[in-house]
Amino acid sequence: MQISRTFTLTTCLCAALLAGCSGLPGGAAPTASVGPGPRGGVCNAAPAQRVIGKQGTPSVIEQARVASGAAMARLLHPRQAVTQEFNTERLNLVVDSNGRITAVRCG
């Protein structure tokens, strides 16, 4: 009985430790989204149109986000699955297969 209880406790402890390690940033894939910044708020895509034709690099994404006043921005690749809810605080930058921005819109 004591061995079974110790085994169960050890198994639960190991599972908890492994679950905690699964979210560490070392194994995380890079993201194309830029989170909230100093001017985060409601998106206005018009001032961000100047990035059309540029590569969708993190610095260009951030420039567009700040210009639009959006709280966040994301890069949308061809045939990429994305959420469809409209978010007034999000800037969407659509890129072609070469990574060049082809459209800028809020949502």
ChimeraX commands (.cxc) that place a marker at each C-alpha (Angstrom):
marker #1 position 0.00,0.00,0.00 radius 0.5
marker #1 position 2.83,2.43,0.86 radius 0.5
marker #1 position 4.60,1.73,-2.46 radius 0.5
marker #1 position 1.43,2.39,-4.45 radius 0.5
marker #1 position 0.82,5.73,-2.68 radius 0.5
marker #1 position 4.45,6.80,-3.19 radius 0.5
marker #1 position 4.31,5.80,-6.85 radius 0.5
marker #1 position 1.09,7.78,-7.38 radius 0.5
marker #1 position 2.48,10.85,-5.62 radius 0.5
marker #1 position 5.72,10.67,-7.62 radius 0.5
marker #1 position 3.79,10.28,-10.90 radius 0.5
marker #1 position 1.60,13.31,-10.14 radius 0.5
marker #1 position 4.63,15.39,-9.16 radius 0.5
marker #1 position 6.47,14.50,-12.37 radius 0.5
marker #1 position 3.41,15.29,-14.48 radius 0.5
marker #1 position 3.04,18.69,-12.81 radius 0.5
marker #1 position 6.70,19.53,-13.35 radius 0.5
marker #1 position 6.56,18.55,-17.02 radius 0.5
marker #1 position 3.39,20.58,-17.56 radius 0.5
marker #1 position 5.09,23.61,-16.07 radius 0.5
marker #1 position 8.08,23.25,-18.39 radius 0.5
marker #1 position 6.02,22.94,-21.56 radius 0.5
marker #1 position 5.39,26.68,-21.74 radius 0.5
marker #1 position 8.99,27.86,-21.48 radius 0.5
marker #1 position 10.03,30.40,-24.15 radius 0.5
marker #1 position 13.06,28.39,-25.34 radius 0.5
marker #1 position 10.90,26.13,-27.51 radius 0.5
marker #1 position 8.38,28.72,-28.60 radius 0.5
marker #1 position 8.03,29.46,-32.30 radius 0.5
marker #1 position 8.53,33.09,-33.34 radius 0.5
marker #1 position 5.31,34.97,-33.82 radius 0.5
marker #1 position 4.44,37.56,-36.41 radius 0.5
marker #1 position 2.17,39.46,-34.07 radius 0.5
marker #1 position 3.22,42.59,-32.27 radius 0.5
marker #1 position 1.56,43.09,-28.91 radius 0.5
marker #1 position 0.33,46.21,-27.19 radius 0.5
marker #1 position 2.65,49.17,-27.24 radius 0.5
marker #1 position 2.77,52.73,-26.00 radius 0.5
marker #1 position 0.03,54.08,-28.31 radius 0.5
marker #1 position -2.33,51.10,-28.19 radius 0.5
marker #1 position -5.97,51.83,-28.97 radius 0.5
marker #1 position -8.51,51.83,-31.78 radius 0.5
marker #1 position -7.08,51.05,-35.21 radius 0.5
marker #1 position -7.12,53.50,-38.13 radius 0.5
marker #1 position -5.53,51.79,-41.16 radius 0.5
marker #1 position -5.19,54.92,-43.34 radius 0.5
marker #1 position -1.92,56.24,-41.81 radius 0.5
marker #1 position -0.36,52.76,-42.00 radius 0.5
marker #1 position -0.87,52.34,-45.77 radius 0.5
marker #1 position 2.69,53.58,-46.37 radius 0.5
marker #1 position 4.07,50.11,-45.49 radius 0.5
marker #1 position 2.47,48.47,-48.54 radius 0.5
marker #1 position 5.24,47.00,-50.68 radius 0.5
marker #1 position 7.69,46.65,-47.79 radius 0.5
marker #1 position 8.86,43.37,-46.24 radius 0.5
marker #1 position 6.81,42.32,-43.21 radius 0.5
marker #1 position 9.67,42.56,-40.73 radius 0.5
marker #1 position 9.05,43.10,-37.01 radius 0.5
marker #1 position 10.19,46.73,-37.25 radius 0.5
marker #1 position 7.86,47.46,-40.20 radius 0.5
marker #1 position 4.97,45.76,-38.38 radius 0.5
marker #1 position 5.63,47.96,-35.34 radius 0.5
marker #1 position 5.89,51.12,-37.48 radius 0.5
marker #1 position 2.52,50.32,-39.05 radius 0.5
marker #1 position 0.95,49.51,-35.67 radius 0.5
marker #1 position 2.11,52.80,-34.15 radius 0.5
marker #1 position 1.01,54.79,-37.23 radius 0.5
marker #1 position -2.45,53.20,-37.08 radius 0.5
marker #1 position -2.83,53.69,-33.34 radius 0.5
marker #1 position -3.75,50.01,-32.96 radius 0.5
marker #1 position -3.09,48.11,-29.75 radius 0.5
marker #1 position -1.76,45.09,-31.68 radius 0.5
marker #1 position -0.81,43.99,-35.19 radius 0.5
marker #1 position -0.55,40.69,-36.98 radius 0.5
marker #1 position 0.92,39.49,-40.25 radius 0.5
marker #1 position -1.38,37.36,-42.41 radius 0.5
marker #1 position 0.28,34.96,-44.86 radius 0.5
marker #1 position -1.38,33.37,-47.93 radius 0.5
marker #1 position -3.65,30.44,-47.00 radius 0.5
marker #1 position -3.00,31.03,-43.28 radius 0.5
marker #1 position -5.85,30.10,-40.96 radius 0.5
marker #1 position -6.87,33.11,-38.87 radius 0.5
marker #1 position -9.62,34.01,-36.46 radius 0.5
marker #1 position -12.49,35.87,-38.10 radius 0.5
marker #1 position -13.72,38.06,-35.22 radius 0.5
marker #1 position -13.42,41.79,-35.81 radius 0.5
marker #1 position -11.16,43.51,-33.28 radius 0.5
marker #1 position -11.15,47.32,-33.43 radius 0.5
marker #1 position -7.76,47.38,-31.68 radius 0.5
marker #1 position -5.96,45.11,-34.19 radius 0.5
marker #1 position -4.11,45.99,-37.40 radius 0.5
marker #1 position -3.88,43.24,-40.05 radius 0.5
marker #1 position -0.99,43.29,-42.51 radius 0.5
marker #1 position -1.52,40.93,-45.44 radius 0.5
marker #1 position 1.65,39.64,-47.11 radius 0.5
marker #1 position 2.26,37.76,-50.34 radius 0.5
marker #1 position 4.31,34.56,-50.68 radius 0.5
marker #1 position 7.51,36.66,-50.72 radius 0.5
marker #1 position 6.67,38.37,-47.41 radius 0.5
marker #1 position 5.84,41.75,-48.96 radius 0.5
marker #1 position 2.88,43.63,-47.49 radius 0.5
marker #1 position 0.02,43.83,-50.01 radius 0.5
marker #1 position -2.82,45.16,-47.85 radius 0.5
marker #1 position -3.32,46.96,-44.55 radius 0.5
marker #1 position -6.65,46.85,-42.73 radius 0.5
marker #1 position -8.10,46.94,-39.25 radius 0.5
marker #1 position -9.89,44.08,-37.65 radius 0.5
marker link #1:1,2 radius 0.2
marker link #1:2,3 radius 0.2
marker link #1:3,4 radius 0.2
marker link #1:4,5 radius 0.2
marker link #1:5,6 radius 0.2
marker link #1:6,7 radius 0.2
marker link #1:7,8 radius 0.2
marker link #1:8,9 radius 0.2
marker link #1:9,10 radius 0.2
marker link #1:10,11 radius 0.2
marker link #1:11,12 radius 0.2
marker link #1:12,13 radius 0.2
marker link #1:13,14 radius 0.2
marker link #1:14,15 radius 0.2
marker link #1:15,16 radius 0.2
marker link #1:16,17 radius 0.2
marker link #1:17,18 radius 0.2
marker link #1:18,19 radius 0.2
marker link #1:19,20 radius 0.2
marker link #1:20,21 radius 0.2
marker link #1:21,22 radius 0.2
marker link #1:22,23 radius 0.2
marker link #1:23,24 radius 0.2
marker link #1:24,25 radius 0.2
marker link #1:25,26 radius 0.2
marker link #1:26,27 radius 0.2
marker link #1:27,28 radius 0.2
marker link #1:28,29 radius 0.2
marker link #1:29,30 radius 0.2
marker link #1:30,31 radius 0.2
marker link #1:31,32 radius 0.2
marker link #1:32,33 radius 0.2
marker link #1:33,34 radius 0.2
marker link #1:34,35 radius 0.2
marker link #1:35,36 radius 0.2
marker link #1:36,37 radius 0.2
marker link #1:37,38 radius 0.2
marker link #1:38,39 radius 0.2
marker link #1:39,40 radius 0.2
marker link #1:40,41 radius 0.2
marker link #1:41,42 radius 0.2
marker link #1:42,43 radius 0.2
marker link #1:43,44 radius 0.2
marker link #1:44,45 radius 0.2
marker link #1:45,46 radius 0.2
marker link #1:46,47 radius 0.2
marker link #1:47,48 radius 0.2
marker link #1:48,49 radius 0.2
marker link #1:49,50 radius 0.2
marker link #1:50,51 radius 0.2
marker link #1:51,52 radius 0.2
marker link #1:52,53 radius 0.2
marker link #1:53,54 radius 0.2
marker link #1:54,55 radius 0.2
marker link #1:55,56 radius 0.2
marker link #1:56,57 radius 0.2
marker link #1:57,58 radius 0.2
marker link #1:58,59 radius 0.2
marker link #1:59,60 radius 0.2
marker link #1:60,61 radius 0.2
marker link #1:61,62 radius 0.2
marker link #1:62,63 radius 0.2
marker link #1:63,64 radius 0.2
marker link #1:64,65 radius 0.2
marker link #1:65,66 radius 0.2
marker link #1:66,67 radius 0.2
marker link #1:67,68 radius 0.2
marker link #1:68,69 radius 0.2
marker link #1:69,70 radius 0.2
marker link #1:70,71 radius 0.2
marker link #1:71,72 radius 0.2
marker link #1:72,73 radius 0.2
marker link #1:73,74 radius 0.2
marker link #1:74,75 radius 0.2
marker link #1:75,76 radius 0.2
marker link #1:76,77 radius 0.2
marker link #1:77,78 radius 0.2
marker link #1:78,79 radius 0.2
marker link #1:79,80 radius 0.2
marker link #1:80,81 radius 0.2
marker link #1:81,82 radius 0.2
marker link #1:82,83 radius 0.2
marker link #1:83,84 radius 0.2
marker link #1:84,85 radius 0.2
marker link #1:85,86 radius 0.2
marker link #1:86,87 radius 0.2
marker link #1:87,88 radius 0.2
marker link #1:88,89 radius 0.2
marker link #1:89,90 radius 0.2
marker link #1:90,91 radius 0.2
marker link #1:91,92 radius 0.2
marker link #1:92,93 radius 0.2
marker link #1:93,94 radius 0.2
marker link #1:94,95 radius 0.2
marker link #1:95,96 radius 0.2
marker link #1:96,97 radius 0.2
marker link #1:97,98 radius 0.2
marker link #1:98,99 radius 0.2
marker link #1:99,100 radius 0.2
marker link #1:100,101 radius 0.2
marker link #1:101,102 radius 0.2
marker link #1:102,103 radius 0.2
marker link #1:103,104 radius 0.2
marker link #1:104,105 radius 0.2
marker link #1:105,106 radius 0.2
marker link #1:106,107 radius 0.2
view
